[in-house]
């Protein structure tokens, strides 16, 4: 078995080119692969190696740029492969491993060090890690609200495309139509909403208590945020789960202030001219020179409207004294740089000023009137100043017309033997007349959460496996679906029978599944009644032989919803126990689609009032199979009483996404088996961590798989598979998320998530009964996907049944699965 290691390094045109590294013939190299490990239930793992050495051959020295010699070349983190081409140990480089020319793993290579013997370079130490590691490297400490793209040096927020004219009509559309990426849930922020009850000023079906369009906060579709993350970081997330209702109906509630205050869209200042005839004021002696040419305002780019502070002072003195410069080591020199931004409106309407530095908000002045001059920066720059890019914005709730000026002043002062000389260089630029719009600025409502925390929260919430499929592509799939999607390999004949370890799994005495503690008044009451947090779940075995506890905690808050008695009105109220508005932690909620309501809701801008008989309902649970309550997905960890259906909903996050794996671990029959094998190359490269392993007629899950790449030996750590949910007993559940439903007689839509598994393609096949024509058929699909079934109303007087038929093809062979639909009369 031949093992090859390649590293990708940019060539002169910035295009990655692979270089094969030479290896020691007897070096031991093992790659440990693990997706989820029973030792750490809340983490997603990846491929990694132990550090290993490669020879300092002429070939490798050329690739690694003679890194051992610190005098060779220089570089920076921003430009890791600079003109002089030094190899940078501070970053990781894309790499791949091949076995017998078959691609085995893609990842990144880190240089850890080198070794010299008798003053001669002997070897380098490197480490290979899987592609999953690079996600955190890409996200860094970036905030979700700062997701943006750059075109021609201009930074634009992705959220700007969601901005819209902020008025009654636009908000009402997003209250009554679920087909927007931005919606407005009817959730109380400064009062509790009632429908046809409560006092008149609380009843939103009453003119006295009408719903004001500007008292509810927006919510953004999570799949839209995922799209922005992909765009900003150059990655791709794939998988049928992203398209499923469980994920695609998820919204992030955008409440980051106590009560709604409009944050209008910011208009970038468009500078149209700048002072190319720089003025120099000589403050010592009172002379003023305004004819100094050749000092252009080069910091400001009129095309991009970006001001980059790089030139602090172009010339030491325009007219220096005879003693300048003072002798070395004598005299005192100071250099002050100041930056001013001036807004000149044509009306007395209030407006807001924003200054961004490198795309991050640096300074703001809100609700100002009249002409305002803002000191943006005043700093001693004698020893230089970090290079920053500044951009300027203005916004207002009501459109205003304005012009602006930006002024950069650099003041140089020198003192020597009682004498002083100072000058001020003034650079200015102005804009033409601009007018703001009253669009809402969606990004300014995004909660304060980092991209890493947001993604980790989603991954933990649904126990998502993040499987790298290339350097920049990642397949997202919940763990249970991941295992159901696997195939089975019998490796009995390849097992080395000399030794095999059989151990107990590492278990926990207590496992907690938690949200962030909620300040919500109803959550607080629930806490008092039940001595636990709403939506949380814990498992504890008081007789356990194990002492450790484990916690899976989300960065989100899970506030409670309420259904108004005898109505179809669902709401929540963001009040604390003192009945005061508060800012919740980032919160995820489900969009349950359009809901009819009676009496009608009155929505108003204060002067115009409209009646709406349908609204977009939000809650923390989602019906996946229409009226079949067995498939109501809850965002609670465990079983809680459904506010909408008034029954106990057992389909929580734990039940759906964690229980098969964890309960298999805690099964009395479960064992951890360690064994070694000699696998042929084709089998080693084809085994996936989701696959089942058969050894002596017993089925196992893979906990870790560790091939020794310079030999034929592969070590496995296996978990006995006792879980029916992870087994192959139900062929339908291996290929669809639902095997049958029982629904009422109304017309309704059912979403089926179809898994390709190891087949070549699948396609719908037309039904034979009342479901004829209710879903697409005859269309070949070559990956996991969704099949939407629009069930017609049952107008007959009898119960009826039919099947959704899905046809699979594997080469020339084909087979069908049938998903039964039972509909009451």
C-alpha positions in Angstrom: 0.0 0.0 0.0 1.6 3.2 -1.2 0.9 6.4 0.8 1.4 9.8 -0.8 1.1 13.3 0.8 0.4 16.4 -1.2 0.5 20.0 -0.1 -1.1 22.9 -2.0 0.9 26.1 -2.3 0.0 29.2 -4.3 2.1 29.7 -7.4 3.0 33.2 -8.7 -0.5 33.8 -10.0 -2.1 33.0 -6.7 -3.5 29.6 -7.9 -3.0 26.6 -5.5 -0.7 24.0 -7.0 -0.2 20.6 -5.4 3.3 19.4 -4.6 4.0 15.8 -3.5 6.2 15.6 -0.4 8.9 12.9 0.0 8.4 10.6 3.0 10.6 8.4 5.1 10.2 4.8 4.1 9.9 3.6 7.7 7.9 6.6 9.3 4.7 5.6 11.1 1.7 7.7 10.0 -1.8 7.1 11.3 -4.9 9.1 10.6 -7.6 9.0 13.2 -11.1 9.5 11.9 -14.1 10.1 14.1 -17.4 12.0 13.4 -19.0 11.8 16.9 -17.2 10.2 19.8 -19.0 8.6 22.7 -16.4 10.3 25.0 -17.7 13.8 24.0 -21.3 13.8 22.9 -21.6 17.5 22.1 -18.7 17.8 19.6 -18.2 17.1 16.0 -14.8 15.5 15.2 -12.7 15.3 12.1 -9.6 13.5 10.7 -6.3 14.1 12.3 -2.9 12.6 12.6 -0.2 12.5 15.2 2.8 14.6 14.2 5.2 12.8 11.9 8.4 13.6 10.2 9.4 14.0 6.6 13.0 14.1 5.3 14.7 17.4 4.7 15.5 16.3 1.2 16.4 18.7 -1.6 12.9 18.2 -3.0 11.2 19.0 0.4 13.5 21.9 1.2 12.4 23.5 -2.1 8.7 23.1 -1.3 9.1 24.3 2.3 11.4 27.1 1.3 14.2 26.1 3.6 12.1 27.1 6.6 14.7 26.0 9.1 16.8 29.0 8.0 15.0 32.1 9.5 17.1 34.4 7.2 15.4 33.0 4.1 12.5 35.3 3.1 9.9 37.1 5.1 6.2 37.2 5.0 3.1 38.3 6.9 -0.2 36.7 8.0 -2.1 38.9 5.5 0.2 37.8 2.7 1.6 34.4 3.7 3.3 33.8 0.4 4.9 37.1 -0.3 7.1 38.0 -3.2 10.2 36.5 -1.6 8.2 33.2 -1.1 8.9 32.3 2.5 7.0 29.3 4.0 4.7 30.5 6.8 4.4 28.2 9.8 1.7 30.5 11.3 -0.9 29.2 8.8 -2.1 25.9 7.6 -1.9 24.8 4.0 -4.4 22.7 2.0 -3.3 19.1 1.6 -4.5 15.7 0.6 -3.6 12.1 1.2 -3.6 9.4 -1.4 -3.3 5.6 -1.0 -2.3 3.7 -4.2 -3.3 6.9 -6.1 -6.8 6.8 -4.7 -7.8 10.0 -2.8 -8.2 9.1 0.9 -8.5 12.4 2.9 -8.5 16.1 2.2 -7.4 18.5 4.9 -4.7 21.0 6.0 -1.0 20.6 6.7 0.7 22.4 9.6 4.5 22.7 9.9 5.5 22.1 13.5 9.3 22.3 13.4 12.5 20.9 12.0 15.5 19.0 13.3 19.3 19.5 12.8 21.9 16.9 13.5 25.6 17.8 13.4 24.6 21.2 12.0 22.9 19.6 9.1 19.1 19.8 8.5 17.7 16.3 8.9 13.9 16.4 8.9 10.7 18.4 9.3 7.8 17.7 11.6 4.3 18.2 10.1 0.7 17.4 11.1 -2.3 16.7 8.9 -5.8 17.8 10.1 -9.2 17.3 8.4 -11.0 20.1 6.6 -13.5 20.6 9.4 -10.8 22.5 11.4 -10.7 25.2 8.8 -14.3 26.4 9.5 -13.4 28.0 12.8 -10.2 29.4 11.2 -12.4 31.1 8.6 -15.1 32.4 11.0 -12.5 33.7 13.5 -14.3 36.0 16.0 -16.6 37.6 13.4 -20.1 38.6 14.5 -23.2 37.4 12.7 -24.4 41.0 12.1 -21.2 41.8 10.3 -21.6 39.3 7.4 -20.7 41.2 4.3 -19.1 40.9 0.8 -16.6 43.1 -0.8 -16.7 44.2 -4.5 -14.0 46.6 -5.8 -13.0 47.4 -2.3 -16.5 48.3 -1.2 -17.9 46.4 1.7 -21.7 45.7 1.7 -23.7 43.9 4.3 -25.5 40.8 3.1 -28.5 41.8 5.2 -28.9 45.0 3.2 -30.8 43.0 0.5 -33.5 42.4 3.2 -34.1 46.0 3.9 -37.5 47.4 2.8 -39.5 50.5 3.0 -40.7 50.7 6.6 -44.4 51.5 6.6 -47.7 49.8 7.4 -48.1 48.2 4.0 -44.7 46.6 3.9 -44.9 45.3 7.5 -48.5 44.0 7.0 -47.3 42.1 3.9 -44.7 40.3 6.1 -47.3 39.6 8.8 -49.7 38.0 6.4 -47.5 36.3 3.8 -45.0 33.5 4.9 -43.0 33.7 1.7 -40.6 36.4 2.8 -37.1 35.9 4.2 -38.0 38.7 6.7 -41.2 38.3 8.6 -42.8 40.1 11.6 -44.0 37.6 14.3 -46.8 39.0 16.4 -44.8 38.8 19.6 -45.3 41.5 22.3 -42.3 43.6 23.1 -43.8 46.4 25.1 -47.2 44.9 26.0 -49.0 41.6 26.0 -51.3 40.9 23.0 -54.8 39.5 23.4 -57.4 38.6 20.8 -61.1 39.2 21.7 -60.2 39.2 25.4 -58.2 41.2 28.0 -58.7 45.0 28.3 -59.7 47.1 25.3 -56.1 48.5 25.0 -54.6 45.0 24.9 -57.1 43.5 22.5 -55.6 43.7 19.0 -59.1 42.9 17.5 -60.3 46.1 19.1 -59.6 49.7 17.7 -58.4 50.8 21.2 -55.8 48.0 21.3 -55.0 47.7 17.6 -51.6 46.3 16.6 -49.2 49.1 15.6 -46.9 48.0 12.8 -43.9 49.6 14.5 -44.2 47.7 17.8 -43.2 44.2 16.6 -39.7 43.0 15.8 -38.6 41.2 12.6 -37.3 37.7 12.2 -35.0 36.4 9.5 -34.9 32.9 7.9 -32.0 30.8 9.1 -31.3 29.4 5.7 -30.8 33.0 4.5 -28.2 33.5 7.2 -26.5 30.2 6.1 -26.5 31.6 2.6 -24.7 34.7 3.8 -22.1 32.7 5.8 -21.4 30.6 2.7 -20.9 33.8 0.6 -18.6 35.6 3.1 -16.3 32.6 3.8 -16.3 30.9 0.4 -17.8 27.6 1.7 -20.7 25.5 0.6 -23.1 23.7 2.9 -25.1 20.9 1.3 -27.7 18.3 2.4 -31.3 17.5 2.3 -31.7 18.4 5.9 -31.0 22.1 5.0 -34.0 22.0 2.7 -36.3 20.1 5.1 -39.1 21.8 6.9 -37.3 21.1 10.3 -34.5 23.4 9.2 -35.9 25.7 6.5 -38.9 26.9 8.6 -36.5 28.1 11.3 -36.2 31.9 11.9 -33.9 33.9 14.1 -35.8 36.5 16.1 -34.2 39.9 15.7 -34.7 41.6 19.0 -31.7 43.4 20.4 -33.3 46.3 22.2 -36.0 46.5 24.9 -38.7 48.2 22.8 -38.8 48.7 19.0 -37.0 51.8 17.8 -36.6 52.1 14.1 -33.0 51.8 12.8 -33.3 53.0 9.3 -31.1 51.9 6.4 -27.8 53.7 6.3 -26.8 55.6 3.2 -23.1 55.6 2.3 -21.7 59.0 1.7 -20.7 59.5 -1.9 -17.7 61.9 -2.0 -17.5 63.7 -5.3 -14.5 66.1 -4.9 -11.5 66.6 -2.7 -8.9 69.4 -2.1 -5.9 68.6 -4.3 -4.3 72.0 -3.5 -3.4 71.2 0.1 -3.4 74.1 2.6 -0.6 74.4 5.1 -1.1 76.7 8.1 2.0 77.8 9.8 0.8 78.4 13.3 4.1 79.7 14.7 4.4 83.3 13.6 0.8 83.4 12.4 1.6 83.0 8.7 -0.9 81.1 6.5 0.1 79.4 3.3 -2.7 78.2 0.9 -0.7 77.8 -2.3 1.3 74.6 -1.4 0.7 72.3 -4.3 1.5 68.6 -4.7 -0.1 67.4 -1.5 -3.2 65.7 -2.8 -5.8 64.0 -0.5 -4.5 60.5 -1.6 -6.0 58.8 1.4 -9.6 59.1 0.0 -10.7 57.1 -3.0 -13.5 58.9 -4.8 -14.6 55.7 -6.6 -15.0 53.5 -3.5 -15.6 56.4 -1.0 -13.1 54.6 1.3 -10.7 56.7 3.4 -7.5 54.8 4.2 -5.3 56.5 6.7 -1.8 55.8 5.3 -0.2 59.2 4.6 0.1 61.0 8.0 2.2 64.0 6.9 3.6 64.3 3.4 6.4 66.7 4.1 8.0 67.6 7.4 7.9 71.3 6.9 6.8 73.6 4.1 9.1 76.4 5.3 11.3 75.0 8.1 13.5 77.2 10.4 17.3 77.2 9.8 17.9 74.9 12.8 15.6 72.2 11.4 16.1 69.3 11.8 17.5 69.5 15.3 20.6 67.4 16.1 20.1 63.7 16.5 18.7 62.8 19.9 17.8 66.4 20.7 14.5 68.3 20.4 11.0 67.1 20.8 8.8 66.2 17.8 5.1 65.4 17.9 2.7 64.6 15.2 -1.1 64.6 15.8 -3.6 63.3 13.2 -7.2 64.3 13.5 -10.2 63.3 11.3 -13.5 65.2 11.2 -16.8 64.3 9.6 -19.4 67.1 9.0 -23.0 66.6 7.9 -25.0 69.6 6.6 -28.8 68.8 6.3 -31.3 71.0 4.6 -34.0 70.5 7.3 -34.2 70.1 11.1 -35.3 66.5 10.9 -33.3 64.1 13.2 -30.8 61.9 11.7 -28.0 59.4 12.6 -24.3 59.4 11.8 -22.2 56.2 11.5 -18.5 55.7 10.9 -17.1 52.2 10.1 -13.5 51.1 10.4 -12.6 48.1 8.4 -16.3 47.4 8.0 -17.0 47.3 11.7 -19.0 50.1 13.4 -16.5 52.5 15.0 -18.6 55.5 16.0 -22.2 56.5 15.9 -24.2 59.6 16.8 -28.0 59.1 16.9 -30.9 61.5 16.7 -28.9 64.6 16.1 -30.2 67.8 14.5 -28.8 70.5 12.2 -25.2 70.7 11.1 -23.0 68.4 13.1 -19.2 68.1 13.0 -17.9 64.9 14.6 -14.3 64.3 15.7 -13.7 60.8 14.4 -10.1 60.4 15.4 -7.4 62.3 17.3 -4.2 60.4 17.9 -0.5 61.0 18.3 0.9 59.4 15.2 4.6 60.3 15.7 5.4 56.6 15.6 2.9 55.7 13.0 -0.7 54.5 13.1 -2.3 51.2 12.1 -3.7 51.3 8.6 -7.5 51.4 8.8 -10.2 51.9 6.2 -13.0 54.4 7.1 -16.4 54.6 5.5 -19.2 57.1 6.4 -23.0 56.7 6.5 -26.1 58.7 7.3 -29.6 57.5 8.1 -32.9 58.9 9.1 -36.5 57.7 9.9 -37.8 60.3 7.5 -35.9 61.0 4.3 -33.6 64.0 4.5 -31.3 65.8 2.0 -27.8 66.6 3.0 -24.2 67.2 2.0 -21.1 66.2 3.9 -17.4 67.1 4.3 -14.5 65.1 5.6 -11.4 66.8 6.8 -8.0 65.3 7.8 -5.7 67.5 9.8 -2.2 66.6 10.6 -0.4 68.9 13.1 3.4 68.8 13.3 5.2 70.5 16.3 8.9 70.6 17.0 10.6 72.2 20.0 14.4 72.8 20.2 16.3 74.9 22.7 13.3 77.0 23.5 12.3 77.5 19.9 9.1 76.0 18.4 7.9 75.5 14.9 4.5 74.0 14.0 2.4 73.5 10.9 -1.0 72.0 10.2 -1.8 70.2 7.0 -5.5 70.2 6.0 -7.0 67.8 3.5 -10.7 68.1 2.7 -13.3 66.3 0.6 -17.0 67.0 0.0 -20.1 65.1 -1.2 -22.8 66.1 -3.6 -26.4 66.4 -2.3 -27.8 63.0 -1.2 -31.2 61.9 0.2 -31.8 59.1 2.7 -34.6 56.6 2.5 -36.8 55.4 5.3 -35.9 51.7 4.8 -35.4 49.6 7.9 -31.8 48.5 8.4 -32.2 44.8 9.2 -28.5 44.2 10.1 -28.8 46.6 13.0 -31.4 44.3 14.7 -29.3 41.1 14.4 -28.5 39.8 17.9 -25.0 39.9 19.3 -23.7 36.5 18.6 -20.6 35.3 16.8 -20.7 33.3 13.6 -18.9 30.4 15.4 -21.4 30.4 18.3 -24.4 30.5 15.9 -23.1 27.6 13.8 -22.1 25.6 16.8 -25.6 26.2 18.3 -27.3 24.8 15.1 -24.9 21.8 15.0 -25.6 21.0 18.7 -29.4 21.6 18.4 -29.9 19.1 15.6 -26.9 16.9 16.4 -25.6 17.7 12.9 -22.7 15.9 11.4 -20.5 18.2 9.4 -18.8 16.0 6.7 -16.2 17.7 4.6 -16.6 16.6 0.9 -13.9 18.9 -0.4 -11.7 21.7 0.8 -14.6 24.1 0.9 -17.8 21.9 0.8 -19.5 20.4 3.8 -22.4 18.0 4.0 -24.8 18.6 6.9 -26.8 15.7 8.2 -28.3 14.8 11.6 -26.5 11.9 13.3 -29.5 9.5 13.1 -30.0 10.2 9.4 -26.3 9.9 8.9 -26.2 6.4 10.2 -29.4 5.4 8.4 -27.7 6.6 5.2 -24.7 4.2 5.7 -24.1 0.9 4.2 -22.7 -2.3 5.7 -19.3 -3.9 5.3 -18.4 -7.3 6.6 -14.7 -7.2 7.5 -14.5 -10.5 9.4 -12.0 -12.1 7.1 -9.7 -9.0 7.4 -9.5 -9.0 11.2 -6.2 -9.8 12.9 -7.3 -12.4 15.5 -4.3 -12.2 17.7 -5.9 -9.7 20.1 -9.2 -8.0 20.6 -10.2 -5.7 23.4 -13.8 -5.7 24.7 -14.5 -2.7 27.1 -17.4 -0.9 28.7 -18.4 2.5 27.1 -17.4 5.6 29.0 -20.8 6.7 30.3 -22.0 9.6 32.4 -24.0 9.8 35.6 -25.9 12.8 34.4 -26.5 14.4 31.0 -28.1 17.8 30.7 -29.5 19.3 27.5 -29.9 23.1 28.1 -30.9 26.4 26.6 -29.7 29.7 28.0 -31.7 30.7 31.1 -34.7 32.8 30.0 -35.8 36.0 31.8 -39.3 35.6 30.4 -42.1 36.0 32.9 -43.8 32.8 31.8 -40.6 30.8 31.8 -39.9 32.2 35.3 -43.3 30.9 36.5 -42.7 27.5 34.9 -39.3 27.4 36.7 -41.1 28.1 40.0 -43.8 25.4 39.4 -41.5 22.6 38.1 -38.1 23.5 39.5 -36.6 23.2 36.0 -36.1 25.4 32.9 -38.7 25.2 30.2 -37.6 23.0 27.3 -34.5 21.7 29.1 -33.9 18.0 29.7 -31.7 15.9 32.0 -31.0 12.2 32.4 -29.6 11.0 35.7 -28.8 7.5 36.9 -28.4 7.7 40.7 -27.1 4.2 40.8 -24.5 4.8 38.0 -21.1 3.4 38.4 -19.8 6.5 36.6 -19.2 9.9 38.3 -18.9 12.4 35.4 -21.6 14.7 34.2 -22.0 16.0 30.7 -23.8 19.1 29.3 -25.0 20.0 25.8 -25.8 23.7 26.0 -27.1 25.9 23.2 -26.3 29.6 22.9 -30.0 30.3 22.3 -33.0 31.3 24.5 -36.2 29.3 24.4 -39.1 31.6 25.5 -42.6 30.2 25.9 -45.6 30.8 23.5 -49.3 31.1 24.4 -52.5 30.3 22.5 -55.4 32.5 23.2 -58.3 30.5 24.6 -60.9 29.5 22.0 -59.0 31.2 19.2 -56.4 30.4 16.6 -54.1 33.2 17.9 -50.6 32.3 19.1 -48.3 34.8 20.6 -45.4 35.3 23.1 -44.5 38.3 25.3 -40.9 39.3 25.9 -41.4 40.6 29.5 -39.4 39.7 32.5 -40.8 38.8 35.9 -41.2 42.5 36.7 -43.4 42.9 33.6 -40.6 45.0 31.9 -39.4 44.5 28.3 -36.0 42.8 28.1 -33.5 41.7 25.4 -33.6 37.9 25.0 -30.6 35.9 24.1 -30.6 35.0 20.4 -33.8 33.0 19.9 -34.8 30.5 17.2 -38.5 30.1 16.4 -40.6 28.1 13.9 -42.7 29.7 11.1 -45.9 27.5 11.1 -47.3 29.2 8.0 -50.5 31.2 7.4 -53.1 30.8 10.1 -56.7 32.0 9.8 -58.0 33.9 12.8 -61.4 35.2 14.1 -62.1 37.9 15.0 -59.8 39.8 12.6 -56.6 41.5 13.8 -56.5 45.2 13.4 -53.1 46.5 12.3 -52.4 50.2 12.1 -49.9 53.0 11.6 -51.9 55.3 13.9 -54.0 56.9 11.2 -54.9 54.0 8.9 -56.2 50.8 10.3 -56.6 47.5 8.3 -58.3 44.2 9.2 -56.4 41.0 8.6 -58.1 37.6 8.9 -54.9 35.6 8.4 -51.5 36.0 10.0 -48.2 34.1 9.9 -48.1 32.0 13.1 -44.8 31.4 15.0 -44.1 29.0 17.8 -41.4 26.6 19.1 -42.8 23.6 17.3 -43.6 22.6 13.7 -46.1 20.1 12.3 -44.0 18.1 9.8 -46.8 15.8 8.5 -49.7 18.2 8.4 -52.4 17.0 10.9 -50.5 13.8 12.0 -49.5 14.8 15.6 -46.9 12.1 15.7 -44.7 14.3 13.6 -44.8 17.6 15.4 -41.2 18.7 15.7 -40.5 20.7 18.9 -37.5 22.9 19.7 -37.8 21.8 23.3 -35.2 19.2 24.4 -37.8 17.0 26.0 -41.5 16.3 26.3 -43.5 19.5 27.1 -47.2 20.3 26.7 -47.8 21.9 23.3 -49.3 25.4 23.6 -51.1 24.9 20.3 -52.3 21.3 20.4 -52.8 21.2 24.3 -51.3 17.7 24.5 -47.8 16.4 25.4 -45.4 16.6 22.5 -42.8 13.9 22.9 -40.9 14.7 19.7 -38.3 17.0 21.1 -34.7 17.6 20.0 -33.4 14.8 22.2 -35.9 12.2 21.0 -35.4 13.0 17.4 -31.7 13.8 17.1 -29.9 12.3 20.1 -31.8 9.4 21.7 -30.9 6.6 19.2 -27.2 7.1 19.7 -27.2 7.8 23.4 -29.6 5.1 24.4 -27.6 2.6 22.4 -24.6 3.6 24.5 -26.5 3.1 27.7 -27.9 -0.2 26.6 -26.8 -3.0 28.9 -25.7 -5.1 25.9 -23.4 -2.4 24.5 -19.7 -3.0 24.4 -16.7 -1.1 23.0 -14.6 -3.4 20.8 -11.0 -2.6 19.7 -9.5 -4.7 16.9 -7.0 -4.5 14.1 -7.4 -5.4 10.5 -5.5 -5.7 7.2 -7.8 -4.1 4.7 -7.4 -3.9 0.9 -7.0 -0.4 -0.4 -10.3 -0.3 -2.2 -12.1 -1.2 1.0 -10.1 1.2 3.2 -10.9 4.1 0.9 -14.6 3.2 0.6 -15.5 2.8 4.3 -17.3 5.9 5.6 -17.8 6.6 9.3 -21.6 6.3 8.9 -21.3 2.7 7.7 -22.0 -0.4 9.8 -19.2 -2.9 10.4 -20.0 -6.6 10.6 -17.5 -8.8 12.5 -18.5 -12.4 13.1 -22.1 -11.7 12.4 -22.3 -8.9 14.9 -23.1 -5.3 13.8 -21.1 -2.3 15.0 -21.0 1.5 14.7 -17.6 3.1 14.0 -16.4 5.2 16.9 -12.9 5.7 15.5 -11.0 4.3 12.5 -7.2 4.6 12.4 -5.4 3.4 9.4 -1.6 3.1 9.6 -0.8 4.7 6.2 2.7 3.3 5.8 1.6 -0.3 6.5 -1.6 -2.3 5.8 -2.9 -2.2 9.3 -6.1 -0.4 10.3 -7.3 -0.2 13.9 -11.0 0.2 14.7 -12.8 1.2 17.9 -16.4 -0.1 17.4 -19.7 0.3 19.3 -22.1 -2.6 19.4 -25.2 -1.5 17.5 -28.3 -2.4 19.7 -30.5 0.6 18.5 -33.5 -0.3 16.3 -33.5 3.3 15.0 -29.9 2.9 13.8 -30.4 -0.5 12.3 -31.7 -1.6 8.9 -34.9 -3.3 10.1 -37.2 -0.7 8.4 -36.1 -0.2 4.8 -38.5 2.6 4.5 -37.1 4.6 7.4 -33.6 4.1 5.9 -34.8 5.8 2.7 -37.4 8.3 4.1 -37.9 10.3 7.3 -41.5 9.1 7.5 -42.8 5.6 6.9 -46.6 6.3 7.2 -49.0 9.1 8.4 -52.5 9.3 9.7 -54.2 12.6 8.8 -57.7 14.2 9.0 -60.0 14.9 6.0 -58.7 18.4 5.1 -56.5 19.2 2.2 -52.9 19.5 3.4 -49.2 19.3 2.4 -46.8 16.6 3.6 -43.0 16.9 3.1 -41.1 13.6 2.7 -37.3 13.7 3.0 -35.9 11.1 0.7 -32.4 9.6 1.2 -30.4 8.4 -1.8 -28.2 6.1 0.4 -25.9 4.0 -1.8 -28.2 4.0 -4.8 -27.6 5.8 -8.1 -30.9 7.8 -8.2 -34.5 7.9 -7.0 -37.7 9.3 -8.5 -41.3 9.5 -7.6 -43.7 7.0 -9.2 -47.3 8.0 -9.6 -49.8 6.7 -7.0 -52.7 4.5 -7.9 -55.4 5.8 -5.6 -56.5 9.2 -4.4 -52.9 10.5 -4.4 -52.7 10.3 -8.2 -51.0 13.5 -9.4 -50.4 14.9 -5.9 -46.6 14.8 -6.1 -43.9 14.9 -8.8 -43.0 11.7 -10.4 -40.7 10.5 -13.2 -38.0 13.1 -12.4 -34.6 11.5 -11.6 -32.9 12.8 -8.5 -29.2 12.0 -7.9 -28.9 13.2 -4.2 -31.0 13.4 -1.1 -34.0 15.5 -1.6 -37.6 16.4 -0.8 -40.8 15.0 -2.2 -43.8 17.4 -1.5 -47.2 15.7 -1.4 -50.3 17.8 -1.7 -53.1 15.6 -0.2 -56.6 16.5 -1.5 -59.5 16.8 1.0 -61.4 13.7 1.6 -65.0 14.5 0.6 -66.1 10.8 0.8 -67.9 9.4 3.7 -65.2 6.7 4.3 -61.7 6.5 5.5 -59.2 5.9 2.7 -55.6 4.9 2.2 -53.0 5.2 -0.6 -49.3 5.1 -1.0 -46.6 7.5 -2.1 -44.3 5.4 -4.3 -40.6 6.1 -4.6 -38.5 4.1 -7.1 -34.8 3.6 -6.7 -32.1 2.5 -9.2 -28.8 0.9 -8.6 -27.2 0.1 -11.9 -29.6 -2.0 -13.9 -31.5 -3.0 -10.7 -34.5 -1.1 -9.2 -36.8 -1.4 -6.3 -39.7 0.6 -4.8 -40.6 1.8 -1.3 -44.2 2.7 -0.4 -45.1 5.3 2.2 -48.7 4.8 3.4 -51.1 7.8 3.8 -54.2 7.1 5.9 -56.8 9.8 5.7 -60.0 9.9 7.8 -63.4 10.7 6.4 
